[in-house]
Amino acid sequence: MRDFGNIKIHEDGKIIEASVASGSRIDPVGKVFHYKGGIYRAIIQKYTDHVIKFLTQMGLEEIFEKGLVKTEITGIKAEDYGLVIRHHDVKFKSLPYEWCGAMVQDTCRMIVQLGAELYMRGYSFKDGQIFSFYRSKRNRTSTKKAPIF
């Protein structure tokens, strides 16, 4: 297994290291890591204000209900990063190559609807390609990460 580095987390006066997820190696906004059973993303200082503005806006639940994976600001402090957010996990995941045509169509519809909602709020997808999306066990499409920043 390749090493993609670690995030140094400050907790109760100690420094704990968490491994960076392999899929996060090219993320210019931050790094995804697993910590205490959760999925987190350390955001670099340059994007901290942008992410806080998005995650504290009114009516954000509507966007989560349309398919964006619920994400929240945490109180976790990570060395060399301005903010740490937590993404709620999608428990059961399937990928586009496992889907029938109707599932691909539903996903495309969700991308357009979610994209329109984001656009109305002054945001857009950073990466809206179909492999940024999962099908959940409930047969609902969700983004696998916050693709807007």
C-alpha positions as CSV (number, residue, x, y, z in Angstrom):
1,M,0.0,0.0,0.0
2,R,1.4,3.4,-1.0
3,D,1.8,6.1,1.7
4,F,0.1,9.4,0.8
5,G,1.2,11.1,3.9
6,N,-0.5,11.9,7.2
7,I,-2.6,14.7,8.8
8,K,-1.4,15.8,12.2
9,I,-4.4,16.3,14.5
10,H,-4.1,18.1,17.8
11,E,-6.2,16.5,20.5
12,D,-6.1,16.9,24.2
13,G,-2.5,18.2,24.1
14,K,-1.3,15.3,21.9
15,I,-0.6,15.0,18.2
16,I,-2.3,12.1,16.5
17,E,-1.5,11.2,12.9
18,A,-4.2,10.1,10.5
19,S,-3.5,8.6,7.1
20,V,-4.5,10.6,4.0
21,A,-6.9,8.7,1.7
22,S,-5.3,7.7,-1.6
23,G,-8.1,9.3,-3.7
24,S,-7.2,12.7,-2.0
25,R,-3.7,13.0,-3.4
26,I,-4.6,15.5,-6.1
27,D,-7.2,17.5,-4.2
28,P,-6.0,21.2,-4.3
29,V,-8.4,22.3,-1.5
30,G,-7.4,19.8,1.2
31,K,-6.9,16.2,2.1
32,V,-9.4,13.5,3.0
33,F,-8.5,11.3,6.0
34,H,-10.2,8.8,8.3
35,Y,-10.3,9.5,12.0
36,K,-12.2,7.8,14.8
37,G,-14.5,6.0,12.3
38,G,-15.4,9.1,10.4
39,I,-14.5,10.7,7.0
40,Y,-12.9,14.1,7.4
41,R,-11.3,16.7,5.1
42,A,-8.6,19.1,6.2
43,I,-9.1,22.3,4.2
44,I,-6.0,24.5,3.4
45,Q,-6.1,28.1,4.7
46,K,-6.7,29.6,1.3
47,Y,-10.1,27.9,1.0
48,T,-11.2,28.1,4.7
49,D,-13.5,31.2,4.3
50,H,-15.1,29.8,1.1
51,V,-15.9,26.5,2.8
52,I,-17.3,28.1,5.9
53,K,-19.4,30.4,3.9
54,F,-20.9,27.5,2.0
55,L,-21.5,25.3,5.0
56,T,-23.1,28.0,7.1
57,Q,-25.6,29.3,4.5
58,M,-29.3,29.2,5.1
59,G,-31.3,26.3,3.6
60,L,-28.3,24.0,3.2
61,E,-30.5,21.0,4.2
62,E,-32.3,21.4,0.8
63,I,-29.0,20.7,-1.0
64,F,-28.2,17.7,1.2
65,E,-31.7,16.4,0.5
66,K,-31.1,16.7,-3.3
67,G,-28.0,14.5,-3.0
68,L,-25.0,16.3,-1.7
69,V,-23.4,14.2,1.1
70,K,-24.1,15.9,4.4
71,T,-21.0,17.8,5.6
72,E,-20.3,19.8,8.7
73,I,-17.7,21.9,10.3
74,T,-15.9,20.3,13.2
75,G,-13.8,21.6,16.0
76,I,-10.9,19.4,15.1
77,K,-7.6,21.2,14.6
78,A,-5.1,19.9,12.0
79,E,-1.6,21.1,11.7
80,D,-1.0,23.3,8.6
81,Y,-4.7,23.4,7.7
82,G,-7.3,26.1,8.4
83,L,-10.4,24.0,8.9
84,V,-11.5,20.4,9.3
85,I,-14.9,19.2,8.0
86,R,-16.7,15.9,8.4
87,H,-18.5,14.2,5.5
88,H,-21.2,11.7,6.5
89,D,-20.5,8.3,5.1
90,V,-22.5,6.6,2.3
91,K,-22.7,3.1,3.8
92,F,-23.4,1.1,0.7
93,K,-21.7,2.3,-2.5
94,S,-21.9,1.2,-6.1
95,L,-20.2,2.8,-9.0
96,P,-21.4,3.8,-12.5
97,Y,-20.0,0.7,-14.2
98,E,-22.4,-1.4,-12.0
99,W,-25.5,0.5,-12.9
100,C,-28.3,-0.1,-15.4
101,G,-29.3,2.6,-17.9
102,A,-32.1,3.9,-15.6
103,M,-29.7,4.4,-12.7
104,V,-27.3,6.3,-15.0
105,Q,-30.2,8.4,-16.1
106,D,-31.4,9.1,-12.5
107,T,-27.8,10.1,-11.6
108,C,-27.6,12.5,-14.5
109,R,-30.9,14.0,-13.5
110,M,-29.7,14.4,-10.0
111,I,-26.5,16.1,-11.2
112,V,-28.5,18.6,-13.2
113,Q,-31.0,19.3,-10.4
114,L,-28.3,19.6,-7.7
115,G,-26.2,21.7,-10.1
116,A,-29.2,24.1,-10.7
117,E,-29.7,24.5,-6.9
118,L,-26.0,25.2,-6.4
119,Y,-26.0,27.7,-9.3
120,M,-28.9,29.6,-7.8
121,R,-26.8,30.0,-4.7
122,G,-23.7,31.2,-6.6
123,Y,-21.8,27.9,-6.6
124,S,-21.1,25.1,-9.1
125,F,-19.5,21.7,-9.3
126,K,-15.7,21.6,-9.3
127,D,-15.9,18.1,-10.7
128,G,-19.3,17.0,-12.0
129,Q,-18.2,13.8,-13.8
130,I,-20.3,10.7,-13.1
131,F,-17.5,8.9,-11.1
132,S,-17.9,11.6,-8.4
133,F,-21.2,10.0,-7.5
134,Y,-22.3,6.9,-5.8
135,R,-25.6,5.0,-5.6
136,S,-26.7,4.3,-2.1
137,K,-28.5,1.3,-0.8
138,R,-31.7,3.2,-0.8
139,N,-31.4,3.4,-4.6
140,R,-30.6,7.1,-4.3
141,T,-27.7,8.9,-5.9
142,S,-25.3,10.8,-3.7
143,T,-22.2,12.7,-4.3
144,K,-19.2,10.9,-2.7
145,K,-17.6,14.1,-1.5
146,A,-18.3,17.8,-1.5
147,P,-17.5,18.5,-5.2
148,I,-18.1,22.3,-5.0
149,F,-14.8,23.2,-3.4
